[in-house]
Amino acid sequence: ASNAVAIVCGPPIMIRFTFPVLEKLGFTPEQMLTTLEKRMKCGIGKCGRCNIGNVYVCRDGPVFTYAQIKDFISSEY
């Protein structure tokens, strides 16, 4: 999977269980992309409603690599 990219889009439970499978197939965290969705109130990162771990979906996303979110994806999303 050296020059391949995996894009994962779906419900949080599916996203959470897909990343380990992709790692077993040889994808690096930088080669795995996903979209995160959270209810947003302000849309500019001020209210904190879309905060997941250390990222704000409205400001930093909504597309992230697994490398960016792997430390908190299973516990907060």
C-alpha positions as CSV (number, residue, x, y, z in Angstrom):
1,A,0.0,0.0,0.0
2,S,3.0,2.3,-0.5
3,N,1.3,4.7,-3.0
4,A,-2.3,4.0,-2.0
5,V,-4.6,6.1,0.2
6,A,-7.7,4.9,2.1
7,I,-10.6,7.3,2.6
8,V,-13.1,6.2,5.4
9,C,-16.4,7.9,5.7
10,G,-19.3,6.6,7.8
11,P,-20.6,6.4,11.4
12,P,-18.1,6.7,14.2
13,I,-18.2,3.0,15.2
14,M,-17.4,1.9,11.6
15,I,-14.5,4.4,11.4
16,R,-13.1,3.2,14.7
17,F,-13.0,-0.4,13.6
18,T,-11.8,0.2,10.1
19,F,-8.5,1.8,10.9
20,P,-6.9,-1.3,12.6
21,V,-7.9,-3.4,9.6
22,L,-6.2,-0.9,7.2
23,E,-3.1,-0.9,9.4
24,K,-2.9,-4.7,9.1
25,L,-3.2,-4.2,5.3
26,G,-0.1,-2.1,5.4
27,F,-1.5,1.5,5.3
28,T,0.3,4.0,7.5
29,P,-1.6,6.5,9.6
30,E,-0.7,9.2,7.1
31,Q,-2.3,7.2,4.3
32,M,-5.7,6.9,6.0
33,L,-8.1,9.8,5.8
34,T,-11.5,10.2,7.4
35,T,-14.2,12.8,7.9
36,L,-15.4,13.7,11.4
37,E,-18.8,15.2,12.1
38,K,-19.9,16.9,15.3
39,R,-22.7,19.3,15.9
40,M,-21.3,22.8,15.5
41,K,-22.7,25.9,17.1
42,C,-20.3,28.7,16.2
43,G,-18.3,27.2,13.3
44,I,-15.1,29.0,14.2
45,G,-13.8,27.0,17.2
46,K,-15.0,29.4,20.0
47,C,-17.8,27.4,21.5
48,G,-15.9,24.1,21.8
49,R,-18.9,21.9,20.8
50,C,-17.0,20.3,17.9
51,N,-13.8,19.6,19.9
52,I,-12.5,16.1,19.7
53,G,-9.3,15.5,21.5
54,N,-7.0,18.4,20.5
55,V,-8.7,19.3,17.3
56,Y,-11.8,21.3,16.4
57,V,-13.8,19.7,13.6
58,C,-15.0,23.2,12.4
59,R,-11.6,24.8,12.3
60,D,-9.1,22.0,11.7
61,G,-11.2,19.6,9.6
62,P,-13.6,18.0,8.8
63,V,-11.0,15.8,7.0
64,F,-8.2,14.3,9.1
65,T,-5.5,11.7,8.7
66,Y,-5.5,8.9,11.2
67,A,-2.1,10.2,12.4
68,Q,-3.8,13.4,13.5
69,I,-6.6,11.7,15.5
70,K,-5.4,8.2,16.5
71,D,-4.6,9.1,20.1
72,F,-8.2,10.0,20.9
73,I,-10.5,8.5,18.2
74,S,-11.5,5.4,20.2
75,S,-12.2,7.3,23.5
76,E,-13.9,10.5,22.3
77,Y,-15.5,9.8,18.9
